[in-house]
């Protein structure tokens, strides 16, 4: 994917009809494009925003209605007055966008942190969920005693004068030698933009024990993962929580599979969506 194509995709998002949903006094930014019997809601990951999907929307919107969302604290959406970011808040923001767009059932596609966000949405609003798609996102179950899972980096490191440096180092660890340089630069610019409060709060929310209960969810679920991804989780846990889940790896990709190989990602996603009933 060339830099010019990525830029064209990003510009196309800016030019699309913008949503005007609100939640607890916050503006929740979203963008909608395309028409079709099925609606995809694309949910970004930690410290990212809706432009994560800029290379995917133009093609997907030829076949489906596609809605991209900025979660609270991210992109052009507002932040909660109390500064508390939670998966419940993210799920409620997605619901505010769904209601504002007046669509009944949606296929939720969540990258990275977006996976627990759409899982929480499915817990709170199951009647509006046609299917879930985990995009290199982890599926966890809370360990005994209600403890959380230790984050891969201490969120407190994102505070203070060295906070951005720590964040940049963590982000660079998501790339592989085959991640295109233009994708790396775009990801770094996007993920270093939110304030430290978002980086810290969203990281803590992702690994809060309430984020990953062990209840069974029976809707269709598809996983699209990076090559040899460490995020695929324990197979027994995944099968217990999502008994209908199927998954695939994309060879030659790092964490940002949809940005690194957008055509192949779109093909895999469309293949899954087209297996679903209307």
C-alpha positions as CSV (number, residue, x, y, z in Angstrom):
1,X,0.0,0.0,0.0
2,X,1.6,3.3,-1.1
3,X,1.6,6.5,0.9
4,X,-0.5,8.2,-1.8
5,X,-3.2,5.5,-1.5
6,X,-3.2,5.7,2.3
7,X,-3.5,9.5,2.0
8,X,-6.4,9.2,-0.4
9,X,-8.2,6.8,1.9
10,X,-7.7,9.2,4.8
11,X,-9.0,12.1,2.8
12,X,-12.1,10.1,1.7
13,X,-13.0,9.6,5.4
14,X,-12.8,13.3,6.1
15,X,-15.2,14.0,3.2
16,X,-17.8,11.5,4.3
17,X,-21.1,12.2,6.2
18,X,-20.2,12.7,9.8
19,X,-22.2,11.4,12.8
20,X,-23.5,13.6,15.6
21,X,-24.0,11.1,18.4
22,X,-23.6,12.3,22.0
23,X,-23.0,10.3,25.2
24,X,-23.0,11.8,28.7
25,X,-22.5,15.2,27.1
26,X,-19.6,14.0,25.0
27,X,-19.5,14.2,21.2
28,X,-18.9,10.8,19.7
29,X,-17.4,11.2,16.3
30,X,-18.3,8.7,13.5
31,X,-18.3,8.5,9.7
32,X,-20.6,6.5,7.5
33,X,-20.2,5.5,3.9
34,X,-21.8,3.0,1.5
35,X,-25.1,1.1,1.3
36,X,-26.0,-2.5,1.7
37,X,-28.0,-5.1,3.5
38,X,-25.2,-5.5,6.1
39,X,-23.6,-2.8,8.2
40,X,-20.1,-3.0,9.4
41,X,-19.0,-0.9,12.5
42,X,-15.2,-0.6,12.5
43,X,-13.7,0.0,16.0
44,X,-10.0,1.1,16.3
45,X,-7.5,0.0,18.9
46,X,-5.6,1.6,21.8
47,X,-4.6,5.3,21.1
48,X,-5.8,4.9,17.5
49,X,-8.7,6.5,15.7
50,X,-11.1,5.9,12.8
51,X,-8.3,6.6,10.2
52,X,-7.0,3.1,11.1
53,X,-9.4,1.9,8.5
54,X,-8.7,4.5,5.8
55,X,-7.3,1.9,3.4
56,X,-10.2,-0.4,3.9
57,X,-13.3,1.8,3.7
58,X,-13.3,2.7,0.0
59,X,-13.5,-1.0,-1.1
60,X,-15.7,-2.3,1.7
61,X,-18.2,0.5,1.2
62,X,-18.9,-0.7,-2.3
63,X,-20.6,-3.7,-0.8
64,X,-21.7,-2.7,2.7
65,X,-22.7,0.2,4.8
66,X,-19.5,1.0,6.7
67,X,-19.4,3.1,9.9
68,X,-16.1,4.1,11.6
69,X,-16.0,5.3,15.2
70,X,-13.7,7.4,17.4
71,X,-14.0,6.0,20.9
72,X,-14.1,8.4,23.8
73,X,-10.8,10.0,24.4
74,X,-9.6,9.2,20.9
75,X,-9.6,11.0,17.6
76,X,-12.3,13.6,17.3
77,X,-14.5,12.3,20.1
78,X,-14.8,13.9,23.5
79,X,-13.4,12.6,26.8
80,X,-15.5,11.9,29.9
81,X,-15.6,14.6,32.5
82,X,-14.2,12.3,35.2
83,X,-11.5,11.0,32.9
84,X,-12.5,7.4,33.5
85,X,-12.2,5.3,30.4
86,X,-13.8,1.8,30.6
87,X,-15.0,-0.9,28.2
88,X,-18.6,-0.1,29.3
89,X,-18.1,3.5,28.2
90,X,-16.6,2.4,24.9
91,X,-19.6,0.0,24.3
92,X,-22.1,2.7,25.2
93,X,-20.4,5.0,22.7
94,X,-20.7,2.4,20.0
95,X,-24.4,2.1,20.9
96,X,-24.9,5.8,20.7
97,X,-23.5,5.7,17.1
98,X,-25.6,2.7,16.1
99,X,-28.7,4.4,17.4
100,X,-27.8,7.7,15.7
101,X,-27.3,5.9,12.4
102,X,-30.7,4.1,12.8
103,X,-29.4,0.6,12.0
104,X,-30.7,-2.5,13.8
105,X,-28.1,-5.2,13.5
106,X,-24.4,-4.6,13.0
107,X,-21.3,-6.6,12.4
108,X,-18.7,-5.3,14.8
109,X,-15.1,-5.3,13.7
110,X,-12.6,-4.5,16.5
111,X,-8.8,-4.1,16.1
112,X,-6.6,-4.7,19.1
113,X,-8.3,-3.0,22.1
114,X,-11.3,-2.8,19.8
115,X,-11.8,-6.5,20.4
116,X,-12.7,-6.3,24.1
117,X,-14.7,-3.2,23.3
118,X,-17.0,-5.0,20.8
119,X,-17.1,-8.0,23.1
120,X,-18.5,-5.7,25.8
121,X,-20.9,-4.2,23.4
122,X,-22.2,-7.7,22.6
123,X,-22.7,-8.4,26.3
124,X,-24.7,-5.2,26.8
125,X,-26.6,-5.0,23.5
126,X,-26.8,-8.6,22.1
127,X,-29.9,-8.0,20.1
128,X,-28.1,-5.6,17.9
129,X,-25.2,-7.9,17.1
130,X,-25.1,-10.0,13.9
131,X,-21.4,-11.1,14.3
132,X,-18.1,-10.1,15.8
133,X,-14.7,-9.9,14.1
134,X,-11.5,-9.8,16.2
135,X,-8.7,-8.1,14.3
136,X,-5.5,-9.2,16.1
137,X,-7.3,-8.7,19.3
138,X,-7.0,-10.9,22.4
139,X,-9.8,-12.9,23.9
140,X,-9.2,-13.4,27.6
141,X,-11.0,-14.9,30.6
142,X,-10.5,-13.5,34.1
143,X,-8.2,-15.6,36.2
144,X,-9.3,-17.0,39.5
145,X,-9.9,-14.4,42.3
146,X,-11.0,-11.7,39.9
147,X,-7.6,-10.4,39.3
148,X,-6.8,-8.6,36.0
149,X,-4.1,-9.6,33.6
150,X,-0.8,-7.7,33.9
151,X,-0.6,-5.1,31.0
152,X,2.4,-5.7,28.6
153,X,3.8,-2.3,29.9
154,X,3.1,-0.4,33.1
155,X,0.7,2.4,32.0
156,X,2.3,4.7,34.5
157,X,5.4,4.9,32.2
158,X,3.3,7.0,29.8
159,X,3.3,9.9,32.3
160,X,5.9,12.6,32.7
161,X,8.6,13.9,30.5
162,X,9.6,10.5,29.2
163,X,6.0,9.3,28.6
164,X,6.0,9.9,24.9
165,X,9.3,8.1,24.5
166,X,8.0,5.1,26.4
167,X,4.8,5.1,24.3
168,X,6.8,5.3,21.1
169,X,9.0,2.3,22.1
170,X,5.9,0.3,22.9
171,X,4.3,1.1,19.6
172,X,7.4,0.2,17.6
173,X,7.3,-3.2,19.2
174,X,4.0,-3.8,17.3
175,X,5.8,-3.6,13.9
176,X,7.8,-6.3,12.1
177,X,10.7,-5.9,9.6
178,X,8.0,-6.3,6.9
179,X,5.7,-3.5,8.2
180,X,5.9,-0.9,5.4
181,X,7.8,2.3,6.5
182,X,4.9,4.6,5.5
183,X,2.5,2.5,7.6
184,X,4.9,2.7,10.6
185,X,5.1,6.5,10.3
186,X,1.3,6.8,10.0
187,X,0.7,4.6,13.0
188,X,3.2,6.5,15.1
189,X,1.7,9.8,14.3
190,X,-1.8,8.6,15.0
191,X,-1.0,6.7,18.3
192,X,1.2,9.4,19.8
193,X,-1.5,12.1,19.3
194,X,-3.8,11.3,22.2
195,X,-2.9,12.7,25.6
196,X,-1.2,10.6,28.3
197,X,-4.5,10.3,30.1
198,X,-6.0,8.4,27.2
199,X,-3.0,6.2,26.8
200,X,-3.0,5.3,30.5
201,X,-6.8,5.1,31.0
202,X,-7.4,3.0,27.9
203,X,-4.6,0.6,28.7
204,X,-6.0,0.1,32.2
205,X,-9.5,-0.5,30.8
206,X,-8.2,-3.1,28.4
207,X,-6.7,-5.2,31.2
208,X,-9.4,-4.6,33.8
209,X,-10.9,-8.0,34.9
210,X,-14.4,-6.9,34.1
211,X,-13.3,-6.6,30.5
212,X,-13.0,-10.4,30.0
213,X,-15.7,-12.4,31.8
214,X,-15.9,-16.1,31.0
215,X,-19.5,-16.1,29.8
216,X,-20.3,-18.0,26.6
217,X,-21.3,-15.9,23.5
218,X,-22.9,-17.9,20.7
219,X,-23.0,-15.4,17.8
220,X,-20.7,-16.0,14.8
221,X,-17.2,-14.8,15.5
222,X,-14.2,-14.5,13.1
223,X,-10.6,-13.7,14.0
224,X,-8.1,-12.1,11.6
225,X,-4.7,-12.3,13.1
226,X,-1.1,-11.3,12.3
227,X,1.4,-14.0,11.4
228,X,2.3,-15.9,14.6
229,X,0.4,-13.5,16.7
230,X,0.7,-13.8,20.4
231,X,-2.7,-12.4,20.8
232,X,-4.7,-15.4,19.6
233,X,-5.0,-16.5,23.3
234,X,-5.4,-19.8,24.9
235,X,-7.3,-22.1,22.4
236,X,-9.4,-23.7,25.1
237,X,-10.4,-20.3,26.5
238,X,-11.3,-18.9,23.1
239,X,-13.4,-22.0,22.3
240,X,-15.2,-21.8,25.6
241,X,-16.1,-18.2,25.3
242,X,-16.8,-18.2,21.5
243,X,-17.8,-21.7,20.5
244,X,-18.5,-20.6,16.9
245,X,-15.3,-18.7,16.4
246,X,-13.1,-19.4,13.4
247,X,-9.8,-17.6,12.8
248,X,-7.0,-17.1,10.2
249,X,-3.5,-15.6,10.2
250,X,-2.3,-13.2,7.5
251,X,1.3,-14.2,6.6
252,X,3.8,-11.4,6.5
253,X,1.9,-9.0,8.8
254,X,2.5,-7.3,12.1
255,X,-0.2,-6.0,14.4
256,X,-1.8,-3.6,11.9
257,X,-3.0,-6.2,9.5
258,X,-5.7,-4.1,7.9
259,X,-3.2,-1.3,7.1
260,X,-0.3,-3.5,6.1
261,X,-2.2,-5.7,3.6
262,X,-5.6,-3.9,3.1
263,X,-6.7,-5.9,0.0
264,X,-6.1,-9.2,1.6
265,X,-7.7,-8.1,4.8
266,X,-10.8,-6.8,2.9
267,X,-11.0,-10.2,1.1
268,X,-11.0,-12.1,4.3
269,X,-13.5,-9.9,6.0
270,X,-15.9,-9.9,3.1
271,X,-15.6,-13.7,2.8
272,X,-16.7,-14.0,6.4
273,X,-19.5,-11.4,6.1
274,X,-20.9,-13.0,3.0
275,X,-21.4,-16.3,4.9
276,X,-23.8,-14.7,7.3
277,X,-27.5,-14.7,6.8
278,X,-29.3,-11.4,6.1
